[in-house]
Amino acid sequence: MTNKPAKPINLFDCATSQKVIGQENFLNAFKTILNHGGYAQGPETRELDQKLADYSGTKFCATCGSGTDALTLALMAWDVKAGDAVFVSSFTFVASAEAPVLLGATPIFVDSDPNTYNMNPQDLERAIEEVKKEGKLNLKAVIAVDIFGSPCDYDAIINIARKNGMKVLSDSCQSYGSVYKGKKAGSIADMSATSFYPTKPLACYGDGGAVFTNSNEENELVKSCRVHGMSPEDHYDNVRLGMTGRLNTFQAAVVLQKLKVFDQELKDRFRVASRYDNELSSYFHKQQILDGCQSAYALYTIDCEDRDGLMAFLKENGIPCGAYYPRPVHTQTAYAKWNTRSLPVCEKLSKTVLSIPMTPYLDDEDLDYVISKMNEFAASKTSKAA
Ligand SMILES: *Cc1c(COP(=O)(O)O)cnc(C)c1O
């Protein structure tokens, strides 16, 4: 039995697309920027705004400095502030909850669905009832996170939010390229935020992000907050609080190059996922994708009772993997004071989920090896149990 893949296998792959696109194309794009000198929010950022709005099917897109900036700018456009309750799942990357907290709002953590790992709409309803009963906070917004690239149950979440006078912000930082019932990420909720961090499905070579909306007013507010709350008429009059949230022009040029291969990369992510779906042992519970939806597969994640044993086994066999996320946000030190609700599903998931190699550039040889080793582990478990 070999315990090494024939060639190294990556959990993420931030490098191969550079070869596929051609390094000279990046260098030429960078040279254009060096020559025109618009380093921050140059013409490439406006071209990217337009291309992404077209891709998502939204009226507006405003690129910005990161996914965290995108979430924060969207909430700023809604004037989220102290005294507001913002409902967010706890089984996510910390930034989903950090954005409302930075604005002084109170995050209300919501439990996950055990199969999709996304926000559980029933628990959202319970959390809303609890906040209403206490009567201290203003019901403001729901942040729906598409964990690992897979769309949330938006029909249910939007319906619950509407009944309670709240807006829904989609945290699409992992799901750009996903589809919810015919709508692309960016166009599903009231506003959406995405990230171009190098390990995300559509990535740059540093930090970047974007906010999507169909509302001209929201888009203008995001653009103003992105540059310190600047008035569009008088650039020396700042009419609201904002931040430095501009996208660096070089990163916009990278995303423009990456867009050329994005659809092919998504197809290749589906190819990898469908081999895992079809060939991995049923001992592993795979993340459930909702009917009529397509994940962007930022990660391919399974749930396994002996997660730590599986991790050790895969490492021994030269297969990289990652436990995303080993600590739900409400259990982290900086968020302890908002650890007010019982969240048993997300606490259980944090102990049992594992993400295995998912890149558009895994070939059949890589996948044969990963699948055979995963299934070898499953067989050793099920024979012991029998
Ligand atoms: C990556 C990520 C963010 C933050 O994006 P940055 O670009 O790193 O600021 C927010 N939410 C989720 C779910 C993410 O995965």
The ligand as an ORCA input file, in Angstrom:
! r2SCAN-3c Opt
* xyz 0 1
  C     -13.255     34.949      3.591
  C     -14.522     35.222      4.246
  C     -14.877     36.511      4.694
  C     -13.909     37.664      4.710
  O     -13.279     37.935      3.528
  P     -11.861     38.704      3.551
  O     -11.667     39.056      2.127
  O     -10.846     37.754      4.092
  O     -12.006     39.906      4.422
  C     -16.131     36.698      5.241
  N     -17.023     35.691      5.348
  C     -16.722     34.449      4.944
  C     -17.758     33.385      5.073
  C     -15.467     34.170      4.397
  O     -15.175     32.913      4.015
*
